[in-house]
């Protein structure tokens, strides 16, 4: 837990041509790369989206506790609607999408000030980049951890999400046994929710192919990867490179 708290993997995160800065509001701790230092703008955005989520949860606490999709009113805060939409697509609880949703919304808020934005939130990443990037893959004690990277080509106008769930790294709940369950999707919130679903379905190496196939069927998911020990599987539009 201590290693995760200090987010050791950030020691290996770099983005050529961009400046990095860190923004934290309560439990949310973002590492952001942009064309210039946008820390104050990011802090305002993060605080606004967190406040909307916290206010909604105070009125509907089941939203936070549910492990199933949760229907929300049309006038709910943007972050709540995005989490609920992603959870419904992936058939998980809405909090499974919270880190990705926060990264995505803060990232999109910053796009008015920088054409290239990368927001990392606990291993869940929103990327909007005009050039190719690499995202390192960390998988706890797996011999594959830290040796591979996901090659990310220039992103579409809406950006994309690269999110990871793990049963062996970090504090988040995962019902499966994956060291790394990674999903690429057209939304970071969706990638986060789908990564949770992928991790939950990967109980053992025997479940890798079935789990990958089921998550790749989710509309908006373009690729997914699973690592369990020395076993690796991938499906969809994913290209790996050495780290």
Secondary structure, DSSP 4 states (H G I P E B T S, - for coil): -HHHHTTGGGGG---TT-EEEEEEETTEEEEEEESS--HHHHHHHHHHHHHHHHHHHHH-THHHH-SS-----TTS-HHHHHHHHHHHHHTS-GGGGHHHHHHHHHHHHHTTT-S-EEEEETTEEEEE-SS-EEEEE--TT-TTTTTEEEEEPSPPTT-EEEEEE-SSSSSS--SS--SEEEEEESSHHHHHHHHHHHHHH--SGGGHHHHHHHHHTSTTEEEEEEEETTEEEEEES--EEE-
